[in-house]
Amino acid sequence: MNRFNRREAIALTSAFAGGLLAAPAIASGSAKVVVVGGGFGGVAAARELKAIDQAIEVTLVVEGESYSTCPFSNLVIAGERPMSAITFGYESLAAQGVIIRQGLAERIDGERRVVVLEGGDELPFDRAIVSPGIALKFDAVPGYDEAAAEIMPHAWKAGPQTELLRDKLAAMREGGTFLMAVPDNPYRCPPGPYERASLVAHYLSRNNPTAKIIIVDGKDSFSKQALFEQAWAERYPGMIRHVPFAESGGVLGVDPTTLEIETPFETFVGDVVNFIPPQRAAAVAIASGLTGSGEWCQIDQATFESEIVPGVHVLGDAAIVGDMPKSGFSASVQGNVCAHVVAALLRSEAPPQGVLLNTCYSLIAPDYGISVAGVYRVNGEGLLKSVEGSGGNSPLEVADGFRQAEADYAVSWYETLTGRLFG
């Protein structure tokens, strides 16, 4: 079995961002593929399918004219980037021949092989690829609903909520408390809340240095924890308090009128509250029966095909994809691979199998980056598992300039990925 160290894994993910699988010449006739979801996974799948064979009719269903990325949205909250820098349109996909259909996909009818849009329009398909992302569980925590989110923003879907939290942070009183609540796994972007705390601390250290940050966590440990805690001690000593589940007992409820988060052991009060609720697969996945009796889509981890609805492939945050985390880069890699799987199945050929990769950068500050890389392969039991001895986190002990270099790599990684998908 091939093994990849962390440096090799990161290099390979860069290759994946530029297209790792060769595009075969095929004759798929008038095959129709409908892709649901205008984020990383859906865009990657649609673009790759068209690159494989222009004869495939590829329709991409998107909710709006543009898409704002969750990666780098924490920089917007911290005032380091404008929303326009993380917002992209679909013009380049249309120029490639992808049909862009704006609207909300309500459900996928697997028996009739149609995607049903809000308003009743139907899009027929031979195979469908679904990458709809997450839904926030507004009924999971007493006191937290969509109205409460306007007072205690989640900002876990990039867009107006991102700007709302940014503005609340900027207006926070001197010496105030920025209070965060983080759910238990699984949720979108496991290290994302801790990057957010870091970049908020970066902002506060320059604009409100006596302010504090409290993180009420739904779990006891988190991704890249040692690296985050080392960085907090170096850059923001005494500013960030992390409260693990064992010390709080979990969130019992919230009160938007008093900006309180109640736990069995303590009631936390903030001047600004960033409440990230539990999550599940997006509504279209639930409505289509893709999650069965659960909250996440169960798939064949080699082909991404639903275990419940044949002919429908699910990837990205909405699915349980073996050991791969829910991240934008994971979704884009899965989209590329899924496109080749679907193209092969349309030719009645055996789908290809290969290695999947993920790299996730987190910024402690604009000049301080950390990362984790992973390599994944389907095992003999059909499960997508981490390749033993491959990938890994940034080292704790590093030479001068290393963290700055990783921050620079993070920017290049983001620009390369979004440039390839949307540019």
C-alpha positions in Angstrom: 0.0 0.0 0.0 1.3 3.5 -0.9 1.8 5.8 2.0 2.1 9.6 1.7 3.7 11.8 4.3 2.1 15.1 5.1 4.2 17.1 2.6 3.4 14.6 -0.2 -0.3 14.6 0.7 -0.5 18.4 0.5 1.3 18.3 -2.9 -1.1 15.7 -4.2 -4.1 17.8 -3.1 -2.7 20.7 -5.1 -2.6 18.3 -8.1 -6.2 17.3 -7.4 -7.2 21.0 -7.3 -5.9 21.2 -10.8 -7.4 17.9 -12.0 -5.7 14.6 -11.1 -7.7 12.1 -13.1 -7.2 12.0 -16.9 -10.4 12.7 -18.9 -11.2 9.7 -21.1 -12.8 10.0 -24.5 -16.3 8.5 -24.3 -19.5 8.4 -26.4 -22.4 8.9 -24.0 -24.9 10.1 -26.6 -27.6 12.2 -25.2 -27.1 11.3 -21.5 -28.5 13.8 -19.1 -26.9 14.4 -15.7 -28.5 16.9 -13.2 -26.2 18.2 -10.5 -27.9 19.7 -7.4 -25.9 22.2 -5.5 -23.8 25.2 -6.5 -21.0 24.8 -3.9 -17.6 23.1 -4.1 -18.9 19.6 -4.7 -21.6 20.3 -7.2 -19.5 22.8 -9.3 -16.5 20.3 -9.3 -18.7 17.5 -10.5 -20.5 19.6 -13.2 -17.2 21.0 -14.5 -15.4 17.7 -14.6 -18.3 15.9 -16.4 -18.2 18.5 -19.1 -14.5 18.1 -19.4 -14.8 14.3 -19.7 -17.4 14.5 -22.5 -19.0 17.6 -24.0 -21.8 15.3 -25.3 -23.2 14.8 -21.8 -26.0 17.3 -21.0 -25.0 18.6 -17.6 -27.5 20.8 -15.7 -26.3 22.5 -12.5 -29.1 23.6 -10.1 -28.1 26.5 -8.0 -30.1 28.6 -5.5 -28.8 32.0 -6.5 -26.8 33.9 -9.0 -23.6 33.6 -6.9 -22.1 31.5 -4.2 -20.2 32.7 -1.1 -17.7 30.2 0.3 -17.5 29.1 3.9 -13.7 28.8 3.6 -12.2 32.2 4.2 -15.5 33.6 5.5 -13.9 33.9 8.9 -11.5 36.5 7.4 -14.6 38.5 6.4 -15.9 38.3 10.0 -12.5 39.6 11.2 -12.6 42.5 8.8 -9.6 41.1 6.7 -11.6 40.6 3.5 -14.8 41.9 1.9 -17.7 39.6 1.1 -16.9 40.2 -2.6 -13.6 38.4 -2.2 -15.3 35.1 -1.3 -18.3 35.4 -3.7 -18.3 33.8 -7.1 -20.7 33.5 -10.1 -21.3 30.6 -12.5 -20.5 32.4 -15.8 -17.4 30.3 -16.5 -19.4 27.0 -16.1 -22.0 28.3 -18.5 -19.3 29.1 -21.0 -18.0 25.5 -20.7 -21.4 24.2 -21.7 -23.0 23.5 -18.3 -26.7 24.5 -18.2 -27.2 26.7 -15.1 -30.7 26.4 -13.7 -31.4 28.9 -10.9 -34.0 27.7 -8.4 -34.5 25.5 -5.3 -34.5 21.8 -5.8 -37.3 20.5 -3.6 -36.8 16.7 -4.1 -35.3 14.1 -6.3 -37.7 11.5 -7.6 -35.5 8.4 -8.1 -38.3 6.2 -9.6 -39.2 8.8 -12.2 -35.7 10.0 -12.6 -36.5 13.7 -12.3 -35.4 16.6 -10.1 -38.4 18.6 -8.9 -37.9 22.3 -8.5 -39.8 24.7 -6.4 -42.7 25.8 -8.5 -43.2 22.3 -10.1 -40.7 22.3 -13.0 -39.0 19.0 -13.5 -35.5 18.2 -14.8 -35.2 14.6 -16.2 -31.9 12.7 -15.6 -30.2 9.5 -16.4 -28.1 10.0 -13.3 -28.1 12.7 -10.7 -25.3 14.1 -8.5 -26.5 15.7 -5.3 -24.2 18.0 -3.2 -26.7 20.2 -1.3 -24.7 20.9 1.8 -26.2 21.1 5.3 -29.3 22.4 7.0 -29.2 23.9 10.5 -31.3 22.2 13.1 -33.2 25.2 14.5 -35.4 22.9 16.6 -32.5 21.2 18.3 -31.8 23.8 21.1 -34.6 25.4 23.1 -34.7 29.1 22.4 -32.7 29.0 19.2 -34.7 29.4 16.0 -34.4 31.4 12.8 -35.5 34.6 14.6 -32.9 34.0 17.3 -30.2 33.7 14.6 -30.7 37.3 13.8 -29.7 38.2 17.3 -27.2 35.3 17.9 -25.8 34.7 14.4 -24.6 31.3 13.4 -22.7 32.5 10.3 -22.3 28.9 9.3 -23.6 29.5 5.8 -21.6 32.3 4.2 -23.7 35.3 3.2 -25.8 37.8 5.2 -25.1 35.9 8.4 -21.4 36.4 7.9 -21.9 40.2 7.5 -24.2 40.3 10.5 -21.7 38.7 12.8 -18.9 40.9 11.4 -20.9 44.0 12.2 -21.8 42.8 15.7 -18.2 42.1 16.4 -17.2 45.6 15.2 -19.8 47.2 17.4 -19.1 45.2 20.6 -18.4 47.3 23.6 -14.9 47.8 24.9 -13.9 44.9 27.2 -16.9 42.8 26.1 -17.3 39.1 25.7 -17.5 37.3 22.4 -19.4 34.0 23.2 -19.4 31.0 20.9 -21.2 27.7 21.1 -19.9 24.8 19.0 -22.0 21.6 18.4 -20.9 18.0 18.8 -19.7 16.1 15.7 -20.6 15.7 12.9 -20.9 19.2 11.5 -19.5 21.2 8.6 -15.8 22.1 8.7 -14.6 20.6 12.1 -11.8 23.1 12.7 -13.8 26.1 11.5 -15.1 27.3 14.9 -11.6 27.4 16.3 -10.2 29.3 13.3 -13.1 31.7 13.8 -12.2 32.2 17.5 -8.6 32.8 16.4 -9.4 35.4 13.8 -11.8 37.1 16.1 -9.0 37.2 18.7 -6.8 38.7 16.0 -9.4 41.5 15.4 -9.9 42.1 19.1 -6.2 42.2 19.9 -6.0 45.2 17.6 -9.3 46.9 18.2 -10.6 45.8 21.6 -7.7 44.3 23.5 -9.4 43.9 26.9 -12.2 41.8 25.3 -12.6 38.0 26.0 -13.7 35.0 23.9 -15.5 32.0 25.5 -16.0 28.8 23.5 -18.7 26.5 24.9 -18.0 23.3 23.2 -20.3 20.3 22.6 -17.3 17.9 22.7 -14.1 17.5 24.7 -11.6 17.5 21.9 -11.4 19.1 18.5 -9.4 19.1 15.2 -5.9 20.4 15.4 -6.4 21.2 19.1 -2.8 21.2 20.2 -1.9 23.5 17.4 -4.7 25.9 18.1 -4.0 26.0 21.8 -0.3 26.5 21.2 -1.1 29.4 18.9 -3.6 31.0 21.3 -1.0 30.9 24.1 1.5 32.6 21.7 -0.6 35.2 20.0 -3.6 35.8 22.3 -2.6 34.9 25.9 -5.5 35.0 28.3 -8.0 36.1 25.7 -9.6 32.7 24.7 -11.3 30.4 27.2 -12.3 27.0 25.8 -14.9 25.2 27.8 -15.1 21.5 26.9 -18.3 19.4 27.2 -17.0 17.8 30.4 -16.9 21.2 32.1 -20.2 22.5 30.9 -22.4 19.4 30.5 -23.6 20.7 27.1 -26.1 23.4 26.1 -29.5 23.2 27.6 -30.9 26.3 25.9 -30.4 29.9 24.9 -32.1 33.2 25.6 -31.7 35.7 22.8 -33.2 38.5 24.9 -30.4 38.3 27.5 -27.7 36.8 25.2 -27.3 33.8 27.5 -26.3 30.2 26.9 -27.4 27.9 29.7 -25.6 24.7 30.6 -26.0 22.4 33.6 -23.0 23.9 35.4 -22.9 27.5 34.3 -24.8 30.2 32.5 -22.7 32.1 30.0 -23.5 35.6 29.0 -22.0 37.4 26.0 -22.1 40.8 24.4 -21.9 39.1 21.0 -23.1 35.5 20.7 -22.1 33.3 17.8 -24.3 30.2 18.2 -23.5 27.4 15.8 -26.4 24.9 16.0 -26.3 21.1 15.3 -26.7 20.2 11.6 -28.0 17.6 9.3 -28.2 17.0 5.5 -30.0 19.7 3.5 -33.8 19.7 3.2 -33.8 18.3 -0.4 -31.9 15.2 0.8 -34.4 14.6 3.6 -37.4 15.2 1.2 -35.9 12.8 -1.3 -35.5 9.9 1.2 -31.7 9.9 0.7 -31.1 9.9 4.5 -33.5 7.0 5.3 -34.5 7.3 8.9 -31.3 9.3 9.8 -30.0 12.8 9.3 -27.1 12.1 6.8 -27.0 10.4 3.4 -25.8 6.9 3.4 -23.8 6.0 0.3 -21.7 3.4 -1.4 -18.3 4.9 -0.5 -16.7 3.7 -3.7 -19.2 5.2 -6.1 -21.1 7.8 -4.0 -24.3 6.2 -5.2 -27.1 6.4 -2.6 -27.8 3.1 -0.7 -31.5 4.0 -0.8 -32.2 5.7 -4.2 -30.4 4.1 -7.2 -29.1 6.4 -9.8 -28.5 9.3 -7.4 -25.0 10.0 -6.2 -24.5 12.1 -3.0 -21.3 13.8 -1.9 -20.0 16.6 0.2 -21.4 17.8 3.6 -24.7 16.0 3.2 -23.2 12.6 3.2 -21.2 10.3 5.4 -18.2 9.7 3.2 -16.1 7.3 5.3 -13.3 9.0 7.2 -13.3 12.2 5.1 -14.2 15.3 6.9 -17.0 17.7 5.9 -15.0 20.4 4.1 -15.1 22.4 0.9 -11.9 20.7 -0.4 -13.2 17.2 0.4 -16.4 18.0 -1.5 -14.5 19.3 -4.5 -12.3 16.1 -4.7 -15.4 13.9 -4.3 -17.0 15.9 -7.1 -14.1 15.2 -9.4 -14.1 11.5 -8.6 -17.8 11.2 -8.7 -17.9 12.7 -12.2 -15.6 9.9 -13.5 -17.7 7.3 -11.7 -20.9 8.6 -13.4 -19.2 8.9 -16.8 -18.1 5.3 -16.5 -21.6 4.1 -15.4 -23.1 5.9 -18.4 -20.8 3.9 -20.6 -21.9 0.7 -18.7 -18.3 0.3 -17.6 -16.9 -0.5 -14.1 -16.4 2.7 -12.2 -12.8 3.7 -11.4 -11.3 3.7 -8.0 -8.5 5.7 -6.6 -7.0 7.7 -3.8 -9.0 10.7 -2.4 -7.2 13.5 -0.7 -8.0 16.4 1.6 -6.1 19.4 2.9 -7.5 21.9 5.4 -5.8 25.1 6.3 -6.7 27.2 9.3 -5.6 30.7 10.0 -4.7 31.9 13.5 -3.9 35.3 12.0 -3.3 36.5 8.4 0.4 35.6 9.0 0.0 32.4 11.0 -1.4 29.2 9.4 -1.7 25.6 10.4 -2.9 22.6 8.4 -4.0 19.0 8.3 -3.8 16.7 5.3 -5.5 13.3 4.8 -5.3 10.5 2.3 -8.2 8.0 1.9 -8.8 4.8 0.0 -11.7 2.3 -0.2 -10.8 -0.8 1.7 -11.8 -4.4 1.1 -15.1 -3.8 3.0 -16.1 -0.9 0.8 -15.3 1.7 3.4 -13.4 4.9 2.6 -10.7 4.8 5.3 -7.6 7.0 6.1 -4.4 5.5 4.7 -2.4 4.5 7.7 0.7 6.6 8.2 -0.3 9.2 5.6 -1.1 12.9 6.0 -1.1 14.5 9.4 -1.1 17.9 11.1 1.4 20.7 11.0 4.3 20.0 13.4 4.2 21.7 16.8 7.9 22.6 16.8 8.8 24.6 13.7 11.5 27.0 12.4 11.0 30.7 12.0 8.8 31.6 9.1 7.0 28.2 8.9 3.7 29.5 10.2 3.9 32.5 7.8 4.6 30.1 4.9 1.6 28.0 5.8 -0.6 31.1 5.8 0.7 32.0 2.4 0.0 28.4 1.2 -3.5 28.8 2.6 -4.2 31.8 0.4 -2.7 30.0 -2.7 -4.7 26.9 -1.9 -8.0 29.0 -1.8 -7.2 31.0 -4.9 -6.2 27.9 -6.9 -9.3 26.0 -5.8 -11.8 28.8 -6.4 -10.1 29.8 -9.6 -10.4 26.3 -11.0 -14.0 25.8 -10.0 -15.5 29.3 -10.6 -12.9 31.1 -12.7 
